[in-house]
Amino acid sequence: MRKICFVLFLFPFSLFAQINESDTLKLKSNLSLTGFWQEGNVETLIFRGKMDLSFKPSKSLVFKTQNAYLYQEFFKRKADEDIFSRNFIYFKPENKVYPFLLGFVSTNFRRKIDLRYFVGAGATWQIIRQKNHLLKFALSGEYEETNFALTNFNENEYDGKKSISTWRTTAWILGKHHLFDNKMIFSYESYLQPSVEQNNNLRWQVEASLDFPIWKFLNFRINYLYTFEKIVIEKQKQEDKILTFGINLKI
């Protein structure tokens, strides 16, 4: 017997809910829940929960936090359990170009990352800011430290190190487009993070989603996540791809 169903939990997490920090609302949030469950000859459980919260205490200052949780298991054996928290402080985000501070914290079970954090600053350029279309580009610089559970890497020069630290530059692009008379919403975000000190230390991520509105506060969502890391634990793959289905709740 085989069962396939969506996994739906009211759990507050998000990486990519696409709240625009230049909106005029003082408080805004989004909740996205996607997952997959199958039993029988193949047993699989995948769940991603994401929440985006933006708070505007004054006209010139916005705080935004984006938090994500991913869990996967196959035949009741855990394959992933990851947490990712991204936090920003924006200054005068209604401007065409505006500065920001950032602080990220994450873990990654599959990649044997016990803890990763980086802090930095940058600026965002609002290329398009319309009612149905948003396109932004950002550039930032960060200091990063990653603590690994193992010490053997695909790049031999890092062998024996449990902690790898570096300065990075990050180029971001993100957009959101309401299409077909708002019957479909296409959202995407991508960033490239090369190290300024280590030529072989590069990270790249792309996330895209299609939302189909069900009612004012609820969308059906298809979400795709691609990640690439140049430095990984020995015998691990550098790429990961995840496709999930579920709901996006706008609060």
C-alpha positions in Angstrom: 0.0 0.0 0.0 1.3 3.5 -0.9 0.3 6.8 0.6 1.2 10.2 -0.5 0.0 13.4 1.2 1.0 17.0 2.0 2.5 17.7 5.4 0.8 20.7 7.0 1.9 22.2 10.3 1.3 25.6 11.8 5.0 26.1 12.5 6.7 29.5 12.3 9.6 29.2 9.9 10.6 30.8 6.6 13.6 31.4 4.3 12.0 32.9 1.3 8.6 34.5 1.9 9.5 37.6 -0.1 8.3 40.4 2.2 9.4 43.7 0.8 11.1 45.8 3.5 10.2 49.0 1.7 6.5 48.4 2.3 4.7 50.9 4.4 3.1 48.5 6.9 4.7 48.5 10.3 4.3 44.7 10.9 4.0 42.1 8.2 4.6 38.3 8.1 4.4 35.3 5.8 4.3 31.6 6.6 5.1 28.9 4.1 4.6 25.1 4.7 5.7 22.5 2.1 6.2 18.8 2.4 5.9 15.3 1.1 5.1 12.0 2.7 5.1 8.5 1.2 4.7 5.1 2.8 4.9 1.5 1.5 7.7 0.2 -0.7 9.3 3.5 -0.4 9.1 5.5 2.9 9.9 9.2 2.6 9.2 12.3 4.7 10.1 15.8 3.7 9.1 19.0 5.5 10.0 22.6 5.0 8.6 25.4 7.2 9.5 29.1 6.6 8.4 32.3 8.1 9.3 35.9 7.1 8.6 38.7 9.7 9.2 42.4 9.1 8.9 45.1 11.7 9.1 48.8 11.0 9.6 50.8 14.3 10.2 54.1 12.4 10.0 55.4 8.9 13.8 55.1 8.4 14.4 51.7 10.1 13.2 48.2 9.3 14.0 44.9 11.0 13.4 41.7 9.0 14.0 38.1 10.1 13.7 35.0 7.9 13.8 31.6 9.5 13.7 28.2 7.8 13.5 24.6 9.0 14.1 21.5 6.8 13.6 17.9 7.9 14.0 14.8 5.7 14.0 11.1 6.5 14.0 7.9 4.3 12.9 4.6 5.8 12.7 6.4 9.2 16.4 7.3 8.9 17.1 11.1 9.2 18.8 12.6 6.2 18.4 16.3 7.0 17.5 18.5 9.9 18.6 22.0 9.2 17.9 25.4 10.7 18.6 28.7 8.9 18.1 32.2 10.4 18.7 35.4 8.5 18.3 38.8 10.1 18.5 42.2 8.6 18.4 45.8 9.7 17.6 48.2 6.8 18.0 52.0 6.8 15.6 54.2 4.8 14.4 51.2 2.6 12.0 53.5 0.7 15.0 54.9 -1.1 16.1 53.7 -4.5 19.4 52.6 -2.9 19.7 51.9 0.8 22.2 50.3 3.3 21.7 47.3 5.6 23.3 45.2 8.3 23.0 41.4 8.4 23.6 38.4 10.6 23.0 34.8 9.6 23.1 31.6 11.7 22.6 28.0 10.3 23.2 24.3 10.8 23.2 21.5 8.2 23.0 17.9 9.2 23.8 16.4 5.7 26.9 18.6 5.2 28.0 18.0 8.8 27.9 21.6 9.7 27.4 22.0 13.4 27.2 25.8 13.3 27.8 28.5 10.7 27.4 32.2 11.3 28.3 35.4 9.4 27.9 39.1 9.9 28.3 42.0 7.6 26.9 45.0 5.8 25.8 46.0 2.3 23.5 48.0 0.1 20.4 47.2 -1.9 19.3 48.8 -5.3 15.6 48.7 -6.1 15.6 48.2 -9.8 11.9 47.8 -10.2 9.3 48.6 -7.5 5.8 48.4 -8.8 2.5 47.0 -7.4 2.8 43.7 -9.3 6.6 43.6 -10.0 9.6 43.8 -7.7 13.2 43.4 -8.7 16.2 44.1 -6.5 20.0 43.7 -6.5 22.2 43.8 -3.5 25.9 43.7 -2.7 27.4 43.0 0.7 30.6 41.9 2.6 30.7 39.5 5.5 32.9 37.7 7.9 32.0 34.0 8.2 33.0 31.1 10.5 31.9 27.4 9.9 32.3 24.6 12.5 32.2 21.1 11.0 31.6 17.8 12.7 34.4 16.1 10.7 37.8 17.2 9.5 38.4 15.5 6.1 37.4 17.6 3.1 37.3 17.4 -0.7 39.9 20.2 -0.7 42.9 18.7 1.0 44.4 22.0 2.2 41.5 22.2 4.8 42.0 18.7 6.2 42.4 18.6 10.0 40.4 21.8 10.5 37.2 21.7 12.4 36.6 25.4 11.8 37.0 27.4 8.6 36.7 31.2 8.6 36.9 33.7 5.8 35.8 37.1 4.5 33.2 37.0 1.7 31.5 39.2 -0.8 27.9 38.4 -1.7 25.9 39.4 -4.8 22.1 39.0 -4.4 19.2 39.2 -6.8 15.6 38.8 -5.9 12.2 39.4 -7.5 8.5 38.8 -7.2 6.0 39.0 -10.1 2.2 38.8 -10.1 1.2 37.2 -13.4 -2.0 36.3 -15.3 -4.2 38.8 -13.4 -2.7 37.7 -10.1 -3.6 34.0 -10.7 0.1 33.1 -10.3 2.9 34.6 -8.3 6.5 33.9 -9.3 9.2 34.6 -6.7 12.9 34.0 -6.8 16.1 34.7 -4.9 19.7 33.9 -5.7 23.0 34.7 -4.2 26.7 34.0 -5.0 29.2 34.1 -2.2 32.9 33.9 -3.2 35.6 34.1 -0.6 37.9 37.1 -0.9 40.8 35.1 0.6 40.4 31.5 -0.7 39.9 31.0 -4.4 38.3 27.5 -3.9 35.8 28.6 -1.3 32.6 29.4 -3.1 28.9 29.1 -2.3 25.8 29.6 -4.5 22.1 29.3 -3.8 18.9 29.6 -5.9 15.4 29.4 -4.7 12.2 29.9 -6.7 8.6 29.4 -6.0 5.2 29.5 -7.8 2.2 30.5 -5.7 -1.4 30.0 -6.8 -3.8 32.0 -4.7 -6.6 30.0 -3.1 -8.1 32.9 -1.1 -6.9 36.2 0.3 -4.5 34.8 2.9 -3.7 31.4 1.5 -1.7 30.2 -1.6 -0.8 26.7 -2.9 3.0 26.7 -3.4 5.6 24.8 -5.5 9.1 25.5 -4.2 12.5 24.6 -5.6 15.8 25.0 -3.8 19.3 24.5 -5.2 22.5 24.8 -3.2 26.1 24.5 -4.1 29.1 24.5 -1.8 32.7 24.2 -3.1 34.1 23.0 0.2 32.4 19.9 1.6 33.2 16.9 3.8 35.1 14.2 1.8 32.8 12.0 -0.4 29.8 14.4 -0.1 28.3 15.9 -3.1 28.6 19.7 -3.6 25.0 20.1 -4.9 21.6 19.6 -3.3 18.2 20.1 -5.0 14.8 20.0 -3.2 11.4 20.3 -4.8 8.4 20.6 -2.4 4.7 21.3 -2.5 2.4 22.9 0.1 0.8 26.1 1.3 1.9 29.7 1.9 0.0 31.5 4.6 0.1 35.4 4.6 -0.6 36.7 8.1 
